[in-house]
Amino acid sequence: MSARSVLRGYAGEIQWNEPMSRHTSLGIGGPAEAMVFPTRCGELIELVKRSEAEGVSLFPLGAGSNLLVRDGGLPGIVVNLTRFSGCRDQGADRIYAEAGMGYPRLSLRAQAQGLSGLEFAVGIPGTVGGAVVMNAGIPGAETKDLLEELTVVGKGGDLLVIPAASIPFGYRSSDLPWGLVIGALFRLRPSSPEVIEERARILLLRRRETQPLSFPNVGSVFKNPPGDYAGRLIELAGLKGVQRGGAQIAERHANFIVNRGGSCASDVLELIDLARRSVLDRFGVTLETEVRVVGKEAEN
């Protein structure tokens, strides 16, 4: 079956053969067979039911900030969740945020309310849903530490509320049951807005000083190996500034690959493979990718 059969009669917005380069922070990626932009939970439930019945895959998408889509694009249906972007207070120290809300925006919302814990999120250019799935964070602070529960559209279109304590989270990873995360409840700590603002300012300044923000990038390419830093190892392997096509291992931080213009996914993948092989050969360390690589290769 095809995406067209699933989406026949779908009332929401549909984009066919939509370039994923328009929806990833790296500005790279072949076309999605179909992309939909749901605005209501009922639309998502119906999509899950139809896709399961037709055997067509659904791929949830937020800001695309930790995503590399191969040049052949994505088959099936990409579910763009960026219009699920609301939030509401739940008691004095809890905020429920929808999956498509920007993580920095949620951080600022918490700051204005005198709620601490999300200061690190001010510099993470993704959405709440992506941050939950990837357990986004910085050294000493991770998303999982603040989560109380998740709202998910699961198999069969069931709407589930899952306690965060029941989910195994790892370093930049989670073992969620299949489903579309549509929201998360965060439990935070009361503090002075001025103190929170200063913490966030320092973290954001550190990010601007150490990361290559002048060019499109996908964030950290590799997870840090235990007791070390991927960027340090790649730099010691002499790879800073190495370029393939329009993609380059960043000169400012070697665990970043930037798109200097006109790059394609195959350029980035070549640099990822080069970095992994070089670090393994020189230091005996196997680097594990943090960036999520999806899609199919371009046809010759």
N, C-alpha and C positions, 0 to 999 in steps of 0.2 A: 504494500500500500504506500501511498505518497502523502506528503504534507498537504497537498491540495485536497485530498479526500477528507483529512482530519479537519481542515479549516473551511470546508464548504458550509456556508451559512453563518460563519463566525462574524459577530457584529463589530468587533473591535478593529483597530488599525492593523493592517498586514503590509509588510514590505517584502517583496519577492526578490531573490538574488541580491540581498542587501550586503554591501561590502563590510566585512568585519573591521576593516581598517578605520571605519568611522566610529567604532564603538570600543576600541581598545586604547589604552594610554600609550602604547608603543606606536600606534598608527599603522599597524600591519595586520594583514589577514585576508584570506580569500572570502568569497561570498557565502552568506548563510542561505540555505535553500529557501527558508522563510523566517521572518522575524515578526513577532507579535508584541504588542505593547498593552497588556491588560491593565485595567484600572480598578477592577473589583475582584473580590475573592471568588465570587461565583464564576467569573470567566476562567479563573485558574482551575477550579474544580472541574468544570466542563472540559477544559483542555486535557487534563490528566485522564479523565474517563475516555475521551475520544481517542487520544493517542495510544492508550493501552489496548483499546479495542481494535485499532488499526495496525498496531505494531510499529508505530513511528516514534522516534526518540524525541525527548524534550531536553533542551539545554538551557538552564537558568543563567541569566547574565545580569550583572550589576554595572559597575563602572569599567570593567575590563582592565583593571589596573594590575592584575597578577596573571595575565593571560596572553599566551602566544598561540595564534591560530595559524595553522599551516596554510600554504598558498592555495591548496585545492578547496579550502573552505569547509563549512560544516553542513552535513546532510541533516535532514529532519527540521525541527522547529526550534528556533532560539526564542526563549521567553524573556524579553527585556523587562526587568522589574523596576526600572528607574522611576516609574510613575507611582509606585508604592512608596511614598516618601514622607508620610506623616509621622507624628509622634504625639504621645499624650502622657501626662503624669499619672502615676498609680501610687498614691500615698506620698508621704513626705520625702522618701528617699529612693523612689523607683521611677524609671522612665521606660515606657514601651515605645520602641521605634520600629517602623516598618522597614522591610529589607532594602528598599531602594534609597533610603535616606543616606546622604553622604556622611561618612564617619566623622570628618572634621566638623560638619554642621551639628551633629549630635554632641560632640565635645563642647562646642561653644554654647549650645543650649544648656547643657549641664552646668557649665561655668557660670552662666547668667543666673542660675537658680541656686548657686552656692553648693553644688554637689560635686564631690571630688572622686577621682578614679579614672576618668576618661581623658586626662590631660594628654597622654601619649597619642591619642587618636587624632589630635589636631593636625598632625603631620602625615597621616596615612591616607593617601588619595583613593580610597575605595568606598564601598557602601557597607551598611550594617550587615547585610546578608553575606557578602564576601568576607567580611571580617570575622563573622561567626564561623563560616565553613573552614576558613584558613587559620582560625585562631590567631588573628593578626596581633602583633605586639612589638615591643622593643625589649632589650634586656631588662629584666626585672618587672615587666608589666605585660600581661596578656589578656586578651578578650575573655577567655574562659573564667578568669578570676572575678568577673563582674556579672556574669550571666546567672539569671535565676531560672528562666524557662524560655523555650522557643515555640513559635507557632509555625506549623508545617502543613502543607497540603501533601499528604502521603499517597500511597498506592490506593487505587480505587477512588481517588478523589476525597478521601477522608480528611477532615480537618482535625489535626492533632495538636495538643499542647504537651510538650515534652520537657520534663524537668532537666535542667542543664547538668545536674549532678549525676544523671543516668547516662550521660554521653561521654565516651572515652575521648579526651582531647590529648593531642600531642604537640610537639614543636612544629608550629605552622601547619597544623593538620587537625582533623576531627574524624571520628568514625560515626557519622550520622546515618541513621536509616535513610533509605531512598526517600526523597521528597523535595518539594520546593519550599525553602525557608522563606516565609513572608513577614516575619517579625520576631523581635526578641525583647525580653524584659530584663532590664539592667538594674541591679541594686547597687547604689552608690553611697558615699559617705558625706555628711554635711561638713562644710568648711567655709572659710571666708572666700568670697569671689576674688578678692585681690590676691590672696595667696595662690589660688588655683590659676589665675591669669598669669602670674609670674612663673609658675612651674611650666605651664604650656608654652610661654614665651621662650624660656630657656631651651626646651626640647625642640621647638620649631627652629630656633636659631642654630642649634647644633646640626639639625638636618640640612639646613640651607648651606652650612659651612662645609659639610662632608659629602653631600650627594650631588650628582650631576643633573641639576634641575633645568639646565638651559636647553636640553634636547629631550624629545619623547623617550621614555624608558618604561620598563616593566617592574621597577623596584629591584629588590635583591633577587638575583638569578638563582643562586644556590643557598641552601641552608648552611648555617655555620656548623662545621664538624665539632664534636665534643672537645672542649678545651682549646679551641682555635677559631680563626675567622677565615671564611672562604676568600674574602677580598685580599687578605694578607698573603695567602698561599698563591693566589693567581698573580698577584704583583711580584712575588719572589720568583715565580716562573717566567717573568719577563714579558708578560702579556698586556700590560697597560698600553692603551693606544692602538693595539692591533686591530686592523679593519678588514672586513670582508664585504664587498659591495658598499652599501650605505650604512652598514651596521659596524659599531666599534665598541670594543671593551673600553669603558670610560677611563679617561686619564685621571679624573678626580677620585674615583672609587672603583676598584677592579672587579667588584661583585655586581657591577651594573653594566648592562649593554644598552647603548643608546642608538637611536635611529637618527643619523645625521642627514637623512634625506634620501628618498628613493630606495630604501631598504626593503627586502622581502623576507619572509619567514625563513627561507633556506639559508640566507646570510647569517641570521641570528643563530640558527641551529648549528651551523658550521662552527661558529665561535663557541657555543656551548660545548660542543664535542671537543674542540681544541683545548679549552680550559680544563675540562674533565680529564682528558688524556695526559695533558702536561703535568697537572698536579699529581695524578696517580703515578706517573713515571718518575717524577722527581722526589715526591715525599711519601709515596705509598698510601695516600689518602684518597678515598673515593668520595667525590662530591655528589651530593643528592640535590636535584633541582627543587627549588621552591616555586618557581614559575610553573604554571600549569600549561602543558602543551597539548593542544587538541586539534581535531580536524584531519583532513586527508591531504596527501601530497598532490601537487598539481600534475595533471596529465601532460605528458610530452606531446 
